[in-house]
């Protein structure tokens, strides 16, 4: 039978060191791979990698440094030597899978499900950086329950313990990072932004989470595009056009530096700048993007970075590396050439001509004078912490006391022959402090405490871009604050210290509110003036205006409420003191006329017109003029209670007197006819009965009004915007109009009776004068009704005062002024002979 064998593959460059227990590690030492056309007519070639990723090479050295430091520590894992097997995954899934299988097989060949080189237990694997590679590795390692601790994989899916029961990480999950990025965007007030993400697991899940968090925070996404990692140009020309045409000035990028650098190259070629880039931790501290040529684009970038910690000893260790001493390291010479722009040659010539440029020869002494390593060993710190987590788990396993152990019947594991699942128990429960005082543990999902640095990209002294730590983000931090940002340290575009803006629409000024435009995102809006009586005292985000309190009103800018001015018919207003003066002057006239009547009460014209009724009428007119003063001035509650009632009763007395005079005239002239039955009704009793009866009806109406629904003091804020009208509410409009209607009824009766008696043959006949007076009186009050109903504020009261004065003057002017004229200026007509003679002449045929 022919022999058989398992196919093997080259796992790429690796570094190995023997030990009692082996720790594995995978690193993306090279970030660019050379593409090969695969026709499958021959064996596919191995992946060719190029361009050293400095940050990940330092991570590899951090693993070596941590192992050496632990081996030198007499307290941690005494008498146990750790070894390691570290390899380059070269940014490919194939290399990551090959490397994982190789470590599980115990040698250089990847033989699934076989451990061909026994004797040295495999503790676990530190890696990988990219989430997609870690997911593949975790699926393999999880089958055998081998512990895996990633230093850079942040995909939330890796927290699923059902899918990945043996996966842990020393970097927080993307779920927490994306939530923090959204809060960072809100912190700076950016509401209109773009999103770029790679098309792998890290980018797409990160894109979905940060997009949702941004929307939940109230911001809007102008565009959301994908960096196509399967294309050599990463779809960069299209992405550049989208960025260039968008009005969003802030762009969030969730991608690795090796994918984003291609987009940056295109942005640089098309001279696109002026944007603020928000970086995820995958490229926030990238050496690849920190080159001087990118500073016109990336200056002012802000983002989340892995917590930097303090690794001064590692920095000294890394600075001491030299190709002449590290002969076991297959990457150091390439790293040296790339970092110091030199070439390793065995020629003595220090300068070499390559094409049209020159390159100096590498000497091995460049580290002390040339390009130093990064000061912030962020990724290296995570690798260092991961190695120590495995070491502490092994230490706890080593010092397990039989009978008190975590396994069956209190058993313990053997340090030289433990099972992977036994070590996994200890890793789940580690709880230790690092040498710089950090507390390290894993939660139920395998995540560490969430701590990030917030970094800002600034130009350093060497002209290179540097990442300056300007704050931190710590979930459930001891200070109680998630964010701790020093804004004074931040430098934005063009070295500006002012926070740039990125909004779809400009901020609405105070006094305006946002009006959403149909069919556009919520952040795109128009500004509309606040409705009447409402204010907005904030700039930019006022979705609604707020009404002022009842006693305040917005200023012209509608950004604050001011006390409302009060309005009433005041003695201090021109209208108020004019009406008050007219009322006082008018009230004197009936008194003057009364004095004339008293002075000339014996004269025929006074005696013929019922002297006592005339005096009573003049006194009531005096009160009518005076009652108008009750409507002027601040409407006190007592004034409100009495002023309309006083007006109604005084005017009822006045019109009752007029009606009594009219009835007296009719009775007097009809009683002179032979056989008239009206003789017994002549005299003053009838007149006074009419007055008492008419006035009593009005008195009853007013009494009922005061008892059941009296007028009251009122502050009216609805009638006139921005003004408090202080007035008297009539209480019962029905009672008010009944009172006014009753006056109209009395005046109408007086008018009708006087009109019918206007042709009675006598020189002393007052019927004509009463007819005109009542006609004027009714005209005034009929005109008053629509004017009263249409007037507002103090003009309503002024209208009523004017009607009172006008109607009172109508009675005075029509009834008493002609008589006073005869008494004072035509005394010859105020004689019995003249009046009788006129009567006689009037009766001549």
Protein Blocks (a to p, Z undefined) as FASTA:
>chain_A
ZZdddddddebjadddddfbdcdddddfbfcdcddddehlaccdddddehiafklmmmmm
mmmmmmmmmmmpmkgoghiacddddddeklpaklmmmmmmmmmnopabdcehiafbghia
cfbdcddfblklmmmmmmmmmmnopacddfkbcbfklmpmklmmmbccfbdcfklmmmmm
mmmmmmnopabdcddddfbfklmmmmmmmmmmmmmnopacfbdcdddfkbmnlommmmmm
mmmmpmbfbdcddddfklmmmmmmmmmmnopghiacdddfklmmgfklmpfklmmmmgoi
acddddebjafklmmmmmmgcfklmmmlmklmmmmmmmnopaddfbfbfbdcehjbccdd
dehlmmmmmccddfblfklmmmmmmmmmmmmmmmmmmmpcehiambehhiacdfklccfk
lmmmmmmmgccddfkopacdddfkopacdddddddddddfkopacdddfbdcdehianop
abdcdfklpccehhiabdcdddfbdcddehiacdddehiafklccdddddehiacfbehj
ambdcdddfkbccdfkopaccddddddddfkbmklmmmmmmmmmmmmmmmmmmmmmmmmm
mpmklmmnomklmmmmmmmmmmmmmmmmmmgcjddfklmmmmmmmmmmmmmmmmmmmmmm
mmmmmmmmmmmpghiaklmmgcjklmmmmmmmmmmmmmmmmmmmmmmmccdddddfklpg
hiacddddehiamlmmmmmmmmmmmmmmmmmmmmmmmmpccfklmklmmmmmmmmmmmmm
mmmmmmmmmpghjllmmmmmmmmmmmmmmmmmmmmmmmmmmmmmmmmlmcfklmmmmmmm
mmpZZ
